[in-house]
Amino acid sequence: MGYYSAFSENQTDRGIRTSPYTCLGLADVQNHYGSAQISIVWKMKESCPGFVMKKTVKV
């Protein structure tokens, strides 16, 4: 399989405008499970950008 581009939605602005997306980098599918609602396990080619991880820890 090839690599896919992974994006994350920035949920800081919930007005009428569309929320911007941040490119996390390239990812490869490692596994998937479920049928009606599928869950996918991704392996990132490189680590996520630091500012993304910093925001994630706050949640």
N, C-alpha and C positions, 0 to 999 in steps of 0.2 A: 504494500500500500504506500501511497505517497503522504506527504505532510499536508495539513490543513491550516489555514489561518484562523487563529482563535481571537475573538473579540469579546469585550466585556462592556455592558451598558453602564454609563455613569448615571446614577440616580440622584444626583445632587439637585437637579432642577426639574421639578414636577409641574411646571406651568403648562401652557398650551403648546409650547414648542416641543419638538422631539428631543429626547436626551441624546447627547453625543456618545460615541463609542470609543474605546481605547483598544488599540491592537496589542494583544498580549504576546504575540509571536507565533511561531510554527508549532504545531502539535501533531502527534501520531496517535491513532486509535489503538489502545491496548486491549480493551475488553468491552463487552456490552452485555446487558441482561435486561430482562423484562420484555413484555410484548405490547400491551396496550399503551403503556408509558415507558418508553425505553430509557435506560440509564447508560451513559457512555463514560468509560474511564479513559482519560487522555494522558499522554506523557508529553510534556513540553520539551522541545528540542533544546531550549535554553531557559534559564530561570526567568520568571516574570519580572518586569521592571520594578525597581524598589518602591516607587511612589504608589504602585498598585498594591503591593504587599502591606505597605504602611496603612492604607485605607482599609484593607481587609481586616487587619488586626483590631481596628476601632469598632467593627461590627460585632 
